[in-house]
C-alpha cells in the first residue's frame, strides 16, 4: 500500500518579512524556493519518494511505506528549521489506493488538522546584555558588520544569522527568483542578458521612475482565483505539471507587464523596473513603478489569464472554470514600510476575491479583477476606506474594477456589478486637458458628499447635490473640457438614459442591497498613476484650453 504525505511551512510571510530591507526579503523568497526545489534531489531520493508538489513551501510526496513517510516528514521539518529558522507542519500520511484526487483531499484535511493542533511555540532566547539584530529587530545578533547594498550605511551594525543568510542568498548565483524572471524579461524585450543585471536595491531606486519626482512607488499583490478547485480536479500527473509550471506563468506575466513599461517610460538607464519580492505558485508580491501602475496590473492579469488558460488546456482539464486572477495595487511613498503596504494590499485583495466569488455564484461568470488604493504621504493605510463607508446607500467608489480580455466591453450581466479598469484608464487620457484647478474642485466635490443621506431619499439628494455643486463646476469649464467631463461622468457612472434619478450615480449590488456608486473619485485619486501603457508620457501632457467666464 502506498501513502501520500502533505506538509506545509508555517507563517511563510512572517519569515520573509522579518527584515527591514527589501534585499533580505528577496533573499528570503529565494531561500524558500531553493529549499523546496532541493528536496526532490536530496531527501526524497534517500527515502525513494516521488515528489508531486514542492513549491511555495507546500509539499505532496508519495511513499511505498508509512514508516518512510513518517521519517521523511520528521527530517523535512528539521532541515527546514536548520536552513530557514522556521517551522514546518507535517500531516499524518494517508493511504493512496489509486484515486489520487480523493487521497489528496484527505491529505489536505489532515494537514489543516495538524496545523490547528500544533504544540509548542518557538521563541528567541532573551538575556540581559545581548544585542538584537538591527535589521529584523527580534533575532539575537551573532556578529557586527556592514550590510551590503548601494544605499546602506558604512556603519557597522549588529546582525543575526538569519538576516545574514537572507542577504547572502540575494547575491547567490544562480538566483532562483530573480534569474528566472530576468530571463523572461529579456526575452520579452528581445535583448541580451547581462552578466550582472541592474536590480533595484530598495524602494528608493524604483521611485526614480516616478515621472513627477515625488518618490512614489507601487506594490502589486496577486493571487489566482479558484485554484483549489482546479488542483482538486487534477490527477497525480496533472497536479505535478501544474505545480511546476505555475511559477513560470507568474514570471512570464510579470515580465510581460514590465517589458511594456520599459518600452513606454524612459529613465533609470538599464535598471529593471520591477523587483519581485514573493513569486511562487500563484502568489505574487512585487515592487513596481507608480506611474502606469494600474495598467501594469491590468496587463499582468491579462497575460496571466492567457497563460493559465493555455496551461489548463494542455494538461487536459476541461471541467474547470476559466482561470482568473485577483490583484491589488497599493501606491505609496518609497519610505512607507513595505510590510504595511503588503498588509493593506492583502485586505484589498480579499475584497477583490469576494467580488469575484459573488459574480461567479450569481452570474456564472469568471473575471479577473483589480483593486487599488493611493496612500498619500504618511497617511495610514485603510483610512481612505474608513472615510468611504457607505452613507445612506451611497458609496463614493466603484472599486474593484473588472479586467476584460477584449475591447468589445463587458457583457451586460457583468456590468451590473462594476466596470472595466480600461474605462477608468481611457477617461484619464480623455480628461488630460482639464485644468488642474477644476480637477481639484471635482475631487473636493465628490469627497464632500452630504454626510446624512437618507436611503429613501438618496436619489433626490443626489439630484440636489448634482444641481447645487457639480453643475457649477461644469459651468466653469470650457466647452471642450465640459464635454469630456460629462462623458466621463457617464462612463464612470450610469449612462444618461439609464436608471432612476437625474444624476450620474450607478446602481450596483452590495452586501446590504443595492448601492449607488461612482468611479470619478477613483480616477481623481489615482490620477498620476492611471495612464495607459499604450500611450507615452508625452501624450499625457495637458494643453489647457481657455475657460468660460461664469
N, C-alpha and C positions, 0 to 999 in steps of 0.2 A: 504493500500500500504506500502511496506517495503522500507527501504533506506540503502544504503551502504556508509560508511564514510571511506575516506582514510586520513591518517596522517603520517607525517614522521619528525624525528628530523633533525634539521639543523646543518650542519657543524660538524658532529659527530667526524671526525678525529681531527678537531681543538680542540674540547673539550678534547678528550682522550690524545692528545699530548701536551696539555698546562701544562706540568710539566717537570722538569729536570730529574726525577728519574724513572726508569722502575717500581719500586714498585708502584708508583702512576699511571702509565699507566695501569698496571694490575688492580689496584683498580678502575680506571675509566671504564674499559671494564666490570668489574663485576658489577659495579653500574648500568650501562646501561642495562645489561642483567637482573638484578634483578628488575629494574623498569618495563621493558617490560613484564616480566612474572607476576608481581604482578597485572597488570591491569585487567586480566581476573577474578581474585578472589575478586577484590575490586570495582573499579569504574564501570566495566562492569555490575556487579550484581546490582548495585544501579539503573542503567538505563535499566535493563532487556535486555541487549545487548548480542549478540552472536559474540564472537571473532573468526575471521577466521585466521588472521595473527597478531602476536605480538612478533616479533623478530628483532634484529638488528636495533632498532629504527624505524621500519616500522610497520604500523597498518592498518588492514582492519577489520571493525566492522559493523555488521548488526543491524538495529533498526526497531522497529514497526512504529515509527512516526518520522517525520522530526524534531520536537521540541526536542525529546530525542537525536537525533544525534547532533544537534547544541549545546545543553547544555553539552553533553558528550565531544565534541571537545574543548569547552572552558575550562572545568575542566581539561581535559588531558593536555592541553598546560600549564595551571597554575601549575599543580602538577609537570610537567617536569621542569619548571623554578625553583620551590622551591627545588626539590630534586637534580637536577643536575646543576642548574645555567645556563642553556642554553635555546634556543628557539625551538619550535616545530611548524611546519606548518600544519594547518588543512584545508582540501579542503571542498568545498560545498558538502553536501550529494547528491547522485544521486539515482534515483529510481531503484528499483530492482523488475523486473516483471517476474522473473522465469529464465531468461538466465543470470547466474552468470558471465560467461566469458565476455559477452558484457557489463554488468554493471561494472565489474572490469576494463575493458578497459576505460570506460568513467570516472571512479573514478581516474584512473591514469592520464588521461589528465587534470582533474580538479585539481589534486594535483600539476602537473607541472605548470599549470596556476597560482595557488596560490603562489607557490614558486617564480615565476618570478615577482610577483607583491607585494611582502611583503613590508609593510610600516614601517618606523621607524628603528632605529639602537640601539641595546643595548650596552652601553659603561660603563666602570668603572668610578666612580667619581674620579676626580683629585683635590687634595687640597695641599697646602704647608704644610710642617712639618708632613707628614704622611709617613708610611713605606710600601713598596711594598713587596710582598711575595718573599722569597729567592728562592723558587722552580720554580714557573711559571713566575715570573717577571712582571706580569700585574695586578694581583689581589691585593686589599688593605689588608694588614695584620691586623688581629684582635687579634693575640696573639704572644707571643715569647716563643719558646720551642725547645726541641731537637727532631730531626727526628728519626724515628725508622729505624732499619736495621743494619746488621752486619758490614757494611763498612762506616756508617755515622759518621760524626764528633760529638764529645761531646759538641761542642759549641752550644749555643742557637742561634736560627735564627727566623726571623720574618716569619710567615706563614699565608696564607689566609684560609678562611673557606673551600673553595672548595678543596684545596690541603690536608687539614686535613681530609676531608671526604673521599677523594680517598685513603689516607694512611690507614685510619681505615678500609675501605672496603677490602683492600688487606688481612687483617688478620681476617676478619669476617668469622664466620662459621655458616651455610655451605657456601662455596665459589662456586658460580655458574660456574665460568670459570675454575678454577684450579682443583676443586674436581672431576668434571666430566671427565676431561682429565686424571687425575691421576688414576681414576678407570679403564679407558680403557687401560692405560699404564701398570698397574699392571696385568690386565687380559692378555695382550699380553706376558708379561714376566713370567706369572704364578707364581707370588709372592704375599705374603700377604700385604695388605695395612697398612701403618704405621699411627699412630695417628697424628704425626706431620712430614709429609714428608719434605725432604730437597730440598727446591726450591731455585733457583738462585735469588740473590737479585738484581744483575745488570750484565752488560756485562762482567765485570772482572771475575765473577765466571764461566761463560761459556767459557771464554778464557782459563781457566785451562785445557780444553780438547785439546787445540792446541798442537799437537804432537811435533812441532818444538819449542814450548815455545816462540813464537813471539807475543803472545797476539792478535791473530786474531779471529774474530767471524764471523758469517754469519746471515743475516736477510732474512727470507723467506716470500714472499708475494704471495698469490694465489687467484684466482677468477674463478668461473665456467664460461664456455663458453655457450652462447645461453640460459641462464637461463630465460631470458624474454620470449622467445618463449615457453619454457617448462611450465612456470607458466601461460602463456597466453592460453595454451591448457587445463588448468585444470578447472574442475567444483569446486563447493564450497568445497566438501569433500576432493577431491584430493589436492586442494591448502592447506587446513588445515593440512593434513597429511605431505605433502612435507615441509611446513614451520616448523613444529615441529621436523622433522627428519633430516633436513639439517645440523644443528649444531652437532648432534651425529655422522653424517657421517664425519664431519671435525675432531671430537675427535678421532674417530677410525683411520682415515687415518694418522693423525699426530702421534698418539700413535704407530701405526704400524712401521713407519719410525724410531721413537725414540727408540723403543724396539730393532730394528735391529742394530741401532748404539750402544746401550748399550751392546748388546751381543758381538759385534765385537771389540769395543775400550775400553780398561781399563782406569781407572783414576777417580778422584774426588769421590771415595768411593760410597756412596749411593745417591749422588746428581742427581736429574733428569736432563738429558742433554738438555732439551728444556724448554723455558719459553714462553708460549702463551701470546701475548700482545693484539691482537684482534682476536676473534674466535667466529664467529656467522654467521648464514646463509651459504652463500658460500664464505665468505670473511675471509682470514687468514693473520695475521701478527705475525710472531714468531721469537724469537731469538734462533738460533741453533748453534751447534759447527761448526767451519770452516773445520776441516778435514772431508772428505767424504760428504761435503755439497752438491755437485751436485748430487750424488747418493741418498742422503737423499731426495732431491726434487723429483728425479725420482720415488723413491719408494712411496713417498706421493701421487704423481699423479696417479700411478698405483692403489693404494689402493682406492683413491677417485673415480676413474673411475669404479672400480668393485662394490663398494658400491652404487654409484649413479645409475648404470645400474640396479642393483637388486631392488633398491627403485622405480625407474620409472616403472619397470615391475609390481611390487607389487601393485602400485596404479592404474594400468590399462591404462597407457599412452603408446600407440603404434605408433601413427603417429607423433613422435618427433625424432630429430636426436640423435645419441648416445651421452650421456653426456661426455664431456671432460672438462679439466681444463687447464688454463694457469698459469704458476708460474714464479717468478723472484727471483733470489738469488743475494744479494749484500754482498760481502766478504770484511771486513774492520777491522781496529784496534778496540779494545774494547772501546777506548776512543772516537771513531768517533761518533758524535751526532746521536742518533737513528732516529730523525726526518728527518735529511738529508739523511740517508740511506733509509728510507721509501720513501721519495720523489723520489730518484733515482730509487728505485725498482718499483715504480708506472710507471715511464717513460719506463723502460724496459718491464713492463707488458703490456703497451699499444702496443708496437711493437710486442710482442708475440701474443696478441689477434688479431692484424691486420693481422698477418701471418696466423692465424687460419681461419679468415674470408675469406681471399683470397683463401685458399685451399678448403674451403667448397664451395665457389662460383664457382670456376673454375673446380674443380675436383669432387665435391660432396663427398669429404672425410672429416671425422671429427677425428682429432688427438689432443691429449694433447701436450703441448709444454713447454719448459723451456728456459728462457733467464737468463743470468748471467753477472756479472762484478766484477772484483777484483780492489779495491781501495787501492793502495799501500801507506802505511804510512798515511800522512795527505793530500794526493793529493785530489783535488776537484773532486767530483763525476761528471761524464759526460765528463771529459776531455779526457778519453780514446776514447769515441765515437767521439768527435770532431776531434781527431787525426786520426780516422779510416774512415774518409769520403771517399766516392767513388772517386777514382782517375782514370780518363780515362777508366771507365767501369770496374775497378778492385777494389775489396773490400777485406780487409785483414781478415775478419771474416766471419764465416758461421752461427753465432748466429742469431736467436734462434734455438734450437735443438728439434727434434720431440721425443715424447715418444710413444713407440710401445709395445703392450701387449704380443707379443710372441717373440721367439728367431729366427724366420724364416726370419727376415729382413723386411724392409718396402716394400710395393708394389711399382712397378716401377713408377707409376704415382706420388706417394708421394716423391720419391727420387729426382724428378726433382726440388723440392723446398727445399731440405736440406737433412740432415742425422740424424740418431738416436743419442741421447745422449749416449746410451750404446756403440756405436762405439768409441766415444771420451774416455770413461772410459776404454775400452779394450786396447786402444793404450797407455794409461798411464801405465798399467801393462806391456805391451809388451816392452816399452822403459825404464823400470826401471834401466837397467844395462848400459845405455848410459852415459858416463862420464859427469859430470856437466859442465865441460868446453865446451864440444861440444853442450850440450843443450843450454848454454848461447849464443854460436855462432849461432846456429839455430834461436834462438829468435831474435837476432840482425839482422840476415839475412832477416827474414820475416818482421821485423819492418822497415828496410831500403830499401823498395821498391823504384824504381825511382819515383820522385815527378812530373814528366812531361810525364806520359804515355799518348800516343795518342790513342783514341778509335779505329781508323782504323788500327793501327799497334800494338795493345795490345798483340796479340798472339806472334808476332815476338819479341817484347820487353821482354815478359816473358820467351821466349825461351833463349834469350841472357842472361837474369838475372839468369836463371837456370844453364846455362853453365859457366857463369863468377863467380858466388858466391856460389850457392847451391852445385854444383858439387864438389867444392874444399873442402867443409866441409865433404861431404860424403867420399871423398878420405882419409881423416884423421882418419876415424873410422876403428875399427877392422871389420873383415868380418861379424861376428855375429851381431854387432850393426848396420852395414851398411844395412844388410838385413832387420832388424826390422824397421829402419828409412825409408827405401824405401817403405816397406809395409804400414807404417803409412802415408806416403805422398800420396799413392794411396787411402787408406781407408778414409782419411780426405779430399781428393780432388776428382779427377776423376780417374777411372781405367786406366791402361796403354794403353789399346787398344780402348779407347773411346774418342770421341770428336776431336776437331781440335787443332793442335799445340803440339809440343813435350815438354810439361810442365805438371805440376800436378794440375793446377787450374781448378776448376769445374765451369761449366756454370749454373747459376741459374737465374730465372726470377727476375727482380727488378722493382722498380717504374718507371724507365725510360728505360725499355727494359732489355735485358739480361746482367748479370753481371758475372764476373769471381771472384770466392771466394775460400778460403781455410780455413780449421779448425786447421792447425798446430799452428798458433799463439794463438788461443783459448786454446789449450791444454797446451802450454808452460806458458801462463799467469796464468792458473788455476792449474798448476802442483801439488802444495801441497794440493789441495782441490778436486782433481778429482779421488780419489780412489773409488773402488767398494766395497760395504759393504759385498760382498761375499768373500772377502779376508781380512785377518788380517793385521795389520800394519807391522808385521814381514815379510810378503810375499812381501812387497814393498821395503825391504831393498836391496840396489843395491849390486851387485857383479861385479865390473868393470873389464872388460877384457882388455888385453893389446892392445894398439892402434898400427895401422900400421904406419911405418915411411914414411913420404912423404916429 
